[in-house]
Amino acid sequence: MRKPLGQLFLSLALSIIGALVLMFLLPLLGMEPSAGTKIEAGLLLMIVILVVMYAQGALQSVIANRRFESVPAGPREEGTVKWFNSTKGFGFITREDGDDVFVHYRSIRGRDRYLLREGAVVTYVLGRSGKGPQAEDVDLA
């Protein structure tokens, strides 16, 4: 999921490109708009694209949070964040028995899923991936 500032810049860039394309397409479609009409059409397109992009981001957030409803029920464990790379979106949690468990940002609850700090205490459901144990439904304790 994109971060809000990146989403804003992407929306703005697409809006500007869309407005420019619209200004060049109108004459090809046989419409000879005045300068005022071009500006109004461009602004309208920019607004529509911004609204669509933000709605898409909000929908992705809702879908990501609903994903936890399908997590298999199991005993919750407590562990400590060993390290977490917010740029790459993954890290490791140390279990109470000392073993490490992989954690991916998609398995972390809440909006701040990139903000797991070293030493933070978390609870999670232990799952398995093709590479070994993986923390699912991770929440700050």
N, C-alpha and C positions, 0 to 999 in steps of 0.2 A: 504494500500500500504506500502511496506517495505521501510525503510529509506535506502539511498545509502550505508552506511557502512555495515548495516545488509545484504543487497543484495550482497555485495562483499564477505563477510565471507561465506554466504550460497553458492555462486558460487564456491568459493575456496574449501569448504568442499566437495561439490558434485563432483567437478573435481577430487579431490584426491581419493575419494571413487570409482569413475568410472575408474580411471587409475588402481587402485589396482584390481578391478574386472576384467578388461580387461587382466591384466597380468596373472591372474589365469585361465581365460577362454580360452586363446589361446592354451595352451597345451591340454585342454579337447576337443578342436575342431580339434585336429590332427595337429596343427601347432606347430612347435618347433622353436620359434623365438630366435634370438640371443639377448644378453643383450642390444645391440644398438637398435634393432627393438622394444623391449619392451619399452625402454625409449622414442623412437620416437612416438610410438603408444600412450603411456600415455600422452605425451605432446600434441599431436594432440587432444586427447579426452578432455584434460583440456581446450584447446583453444576453441574447439567447444562448450563445456558447458558454458564457460564464455560468449561467444558471444550470445548464446541462452538466457541466463539469463538476460543479459543487454537489449537485444531486447525485451524480455517479459516486463521488467520494463518500457522501453520507450513506448511500446504499451499500457500498463496500464495507463500511464500518459496521452497519447493522448486521450484514451477513456474517462478518468475521466474529461478532459477539454471539450470534445465534449458533455458531459452530460448536460451542461448548455444551449445548444441550445434548449433542449426540456422543459426547465423550463417554466411554464405557465406565460404569460405576465401579469403583474399586476403593480400597482404603487409601486415604490421603496420607502422604508422607511429608515430613518436614526436612528441609535441607538448607544449605548455605550456598549462596552464589560464589563459585570459585573464581570465575571470570566471565565476562560477557562483552562481546564486540558489537557495539551498537551500529557500526557501519555495515558489518556483514550480517548482523541479525541472528547470531547464535553464540552459544557459550556452554559452560558446564556448571552443574550444581553438584556439590558434595553431599552425599547421603549421610545419615547418622552413622552408618557402619563404615564410612570412609571411602566407599566406592564413588566414582564420578558418573553422572548421568547427563547426557546431551540435552540441551534445551534450544529450541528454535523460537524466534519471536512470534510466530503464528500460534504457538501454544500458550502464550502469555495473555492473561486476561487484562482488559482495560485499555484505555487510550494510550497510556504511556508504556507500550510494549517494548520500546527501545531503551528503557531506562533502568534495567536491572543493574544494580551497583554491586561491586565486589563486597562480599561480607553480608549482604542482605539475606534475611531469613525468609524463605518461601515455603509454601505448601504446594503439593502437586500430586497427580495420579501417575504412577509408574506405568509406562507403556513400553512397547518394543518397536524397533524399526529394523530394517535390514542390516544395520550396522551395530545394533546392540540396544541397551536400555535408553529410553527417551522419556523426558518429563512431558506430561500433557496436562492441560487445564491448570497452568501455573498461576499462582496468586501470591501477592506479598502477604506474609503472615502478620 
